[in-house]
C-alpha cells in the first residue's frame, strides 16, 4: 500500500493580501501542501516561526518593516531546514544575487505562471540547487560581471543626489538645490549607476529602496 506524501508546511510573507490569497489558493491545491501561516510584515513572520517553523517560506523582498534580503539571512541562521524562496516583482540581477547570498533557495517573479511557481516549490523541496522562475533563470544565465556583490558604499554627496533623483529631480534642479554644477551632478549620477550595477535611474531607485538607502 502506497504511503501518502508527508505534509509540507508552507508560510507566505507579502505586504499585499491579494498576493497572499492567490499564492495560498495555488499552493493548497496540492494535496500534501498546507499553508500554515500568512504574514504582511517581517516581524510577525519571525514571531510565528519561533513557534511553528516551516518547510518552505515564500518571502517578498519588500516588507513594511524591513528588507526580505535581511529577513532571509536571519531566518536561514535560525532555521537552516527552512527553504526560503524569494517572490518579488523586482528582477534586478543584483537583488537576486543579494537574496541568494543571504541563503535563499530560489527566486520567483510574482508574474510567473502557476505551474512555474509550483515546479519551483517542488524542486526546492527535493534538491539543494538554486531554483528560479523562467524569467529569472534567463536573467541569471546572462553574464554580468560588473554586478555589485555587496551593498554599494556611498558618499554623503552621493546619498544626497540619490534622494533627489528618487524624488524625480532633474540634474539642473539637483545642482541648484545642492549649489553644485550640473556637470558635477551628472558625474555623480554616472558613478551611482555604476555602483548599483544598473543602467537607468528607475532601476537604481528600486535597488536603493530595497537596500534602505531611501
Number of C-alpha atoms within 10 A of each C-alpha: 3 4 5 8 9 9 11 16 18 24 24 24 26 24 20 12 13 10 14 19 13 11 20 20 12 15 19 13 11 11 12 13 18 17 18 15 17 22 20 18 18 24 14 13 21 17 10 17 16 10 8 12 19 21 17 23 27 24 27 29 25 22 21 12 13 16 17 26 25 16 22 26 17 15 22 17 13 14 14 12 13 21 24 29 28 25 26 20 13 19 16 18 18 21 24 24 17 18 24 20 15 20 20 26 27 25 30 28 20 17 13 17 12 14 11 15 25 17 14 22 24 12 17 21 14 9 10 11 10 15 22 27 22 16 13 20 14 10 15 16 8 9 8 12 8 12 17 18 14 13 15 15 11 15 11 9 11 16 17 14 23 25 16 18 19 16 10 13 15 13 19 14 15 22 18 11 12 13 9 12 13 16 12 12 21 17 10 18 19 14 14 23 17 17 18 25 22 19 12 13 17 13 16 22 20 16 21 19 13 19 19 10 14 15
